[in-house]
Amino acid sequence: MRELKRAQTALEYLFMVAAALILVAVTLRVILDSMRQINIVIANYTTVMRQKLIENL
């Protein structure tokens, strides 16, 4: 009976670790996608500002 409880506890621990890893993976994916979007926006802004500066010269 004691071994069964130990096995159940070990499985519960593994499921918690798996859930935590999934949450970390999702969070990293969201952060990386956001960073890519920010880089695109900054690149576009830089391009537009450069064009406007050239037009005004």
C-alpha positions, 0 to 999 in steps of 0.5 A: 500500500505504501509503494502505491502511494509513493508511485501516485505521489511521483506521478503527481509530481511529474504531472506538475513538472510537465504543466510548469514546463508547458506554461514556461514554453507558452510564455516564452513563445508569447514573449518571443512573438511579441519581440519579433512584432516590436522589431518589425514595428521599430524597423518600419518606423525607422524606415518611414522616419528616414524617408521623411528626413530625406524628403525634408532635406 
